[in-house]
């Protein structure tokens, strides 16, 4: 009796300018003994993880922010707007123009991040470092989901959230792949 073991490892990374890339490797092998499954599974996982991590370092093409319709200052048509100079965020709420200070997250998230930094006198460079360690992006480049996680970390840092876990952005042994 042959046992088919299929292992898959994938990784997706966010990149600047609303770009991302991913890489996935799948391998299939046959085993003849059920007692080999755990050991072979671990070996395959390590092998696939090393292969994906090695290959995904080649980023390739990243769109230029001033091209491909990503920079409203150079676009002839309004983007995410209603034509009256106001912008709309992804949930449809209308806000004031951001005067070239574009953030990838929602306007509400932007305001909350800035308010936390101001009210708690957080070091802006440390917040940038935190975003870089969490997502490989600057604070202005994080998307809605990433901004939500960043806000959670900031709230924990200023003591507004009670959890026993340490912040994800702190570099801990074994915490990152």
C-alpha positions in Angstrom: 0.0 0.0 0.0 1.4 3.4 -1.0 0.7 6.5 1.0 0.7 9.8 -0.9 2.0 12.7 1.1 1.6 16.2 -0.5 3.2 19.2 1.1 2.6 22.8 0.1 4.3 26.0 1.3 3.4 29.5 0.2 4.3 33.0 1.2 2.9 36.3 0.0 4.6 39.6 0.7 3.2 43.1 0.5 5.3 45.6 -1.4 5.2 49.3 -1.9 2.6 51.0 -4.2 -0.2 48.5 -3.6 1.9 45.7 -5.0 2.6 42.2 -3.7 4.2 39.0 -4.8 3.9 35.4 -3.7 5.6 32.2 -4.3 4.4 28.6 -3.7 6.0 25.2 -3.9 4.2 21.9 -3.7 5.8 18.5 -3.6 4.3 15.1 -3.6 5.9 11.9 -2.4 4.9 8.3 -1.7 5.6 6.5 1.5 5.2 2.8 2.2 5.1 3.0 6.0 2.6 5.1 8.1 5.3 5.6 10.8 7.3 7.7 8.3 4.6 10.4 7.9 5.5 12.7 10.8 9.2 12.6 10.1 8.8 13.1 6.3 6.2 15.8 6.8 8.6 17.8 9.0 11.5 17.3 6.5 9.3 18.4 3.6 8.1 21.5 5.5 11.6 22.6 6.2 12.7 21.9 2.7 9.8 23.8 1.1 10.2 26.7 3.6 13.9 27.1 2.8 13.1 27.0 -1.0 10.3 29.5 -0.9 12.2 31.9 1.5 15.3 31.7 -0.8 13.3 32.4 -4.0 10.9 35.0 -2.8 13.8 37.4 -2.1 13.8 38.2 -5.9 11.1 40.9 -5.9 11.0 41.7 -9.6 8.9 44.5 -11.0 7.4 47.0 -8.6 5.0 49.6 -10.1 6.2 53.2 -9.9 3.8 55.3 -7.8 3.8 58.1 -10.3 2.5 55.7 -13.0 -0.3 53.2 -13.3 -2.9 55.5 -11.9 -1.6 55.4 -8.4 -0.7 59.1 -8.0 -3.7 61.4 -8.0 -1.5 64.4 -8.5 -0.6 63.1 -12.0 -3.9 61.6 -12.9 -6.2 63.5 -15.2 -9.3 61.8 -13.9 -10.3 61.8 -10.2 -9.4 58.6 -8.4 -11.6 57.3 -5.5 -13.5 60.5 -5.7 -16.7 62.1 -6.8 -15.2 64.8 -9.0 -15.7 67.6 -6.4 -12.2 67.5 -4.9 -13.2 65.2 -2.1 -11.9 61.7 -1.8 -13.8 58.6 -0.8 -12.1 55.9 1.2 -12.7 52.2 0.7 -15.8 52.0 2.8 -17.4 54.9 0.8 -17.1 57.6 3.4 -16.3 61.0 1.9 -13.5 63.0 3.5 -11.5 66.1 2.8 -8.6 66.0 0.2 -5.4 64.9 1.8 -3.3 67.4 0.0 -0.8 64.9 -1.4 -0.3 63.2 2.0 -1.7 59.9 0.8 -2.0 57.0 3.2 -3.0 53.5 2.1 -5.3 52.9 5.1 -8.6 54.6 5.8 -8.7 58.2 6.8 -10.1 57.2 10.2 -7.1 54.8 10.8 -4.7 57.6 9.7 -6.3 60.0 12.2 -6.2 57.4 15.0 -2.5 56.6 14.4 -1.6 60.3 14.3 -3.6 60.9 17.4 -2.0 58.1 19.3 1.5 59.4 18.3 0.6 62.9 19.4 -1.3 62.2 22.6 1.2 59.7 23.9 4.3 61.5 22.6 5.4 58.4 20.7 8.7 58.6 18.7 7.7 58.8 15.1 10.8 56.9 14.1 10.0 54.1 16.4 6.5 53.8 15.0 8.0 53.7 11.5 10.4 51.0 12.6 7.4 49.1 14.1 5.5 49.2 10.8 8.7 48.2 9.0 9.3 45.2 11.2 5.6 44.1 11.1 5.0 44.6 7.4 8.1 45.7 5.6 6.4 49.0 4.8 6.3 52.6 6.1 3.3 53.8 8.2 1.7 55.6 5.3 2.0 52.5 3.1 0.2 50.0 5.3 -3.2 48.8 4.1 -6.4 48.7 6.2 -5.7 45.3 7.7 -2.1 46.2 8.5 -3.1 49.5 9.9 -5.6 47.8 12.2 -2.8 45.5 13.5 -0.5 48.5 13.9 -3.1 50.4 15.9 -3.5 47.4 18.1 0.2 47.4 18.8 0.2 51.1 19.5 -2.7 50.7 21.9 -0.9 48.0 23.7 2.2 50.1 23.9 0.4 53.0 25.5 -1.5 50.7 27.9 -4.9 51.0 26.3 -5.3 47.3 25.7 -4.6 44.6 28.3 -3.1 41.5 26.9 -0.4 39.3 28.2 1.4 38.7 25.0 4.4 40.7 23.9 4.1 43.0 20.9 4.6 41.2 17.6 7.1 43.8 16.4 9.6 43.0 19.1 12.2 40.8 17.7 12.0 37.5 19.6 13.9 34.4 19.0 11.8 32.0 17.0 9.0 34.5 16.5 9.7 35.0 12.8 10.3 32.6 9.9 
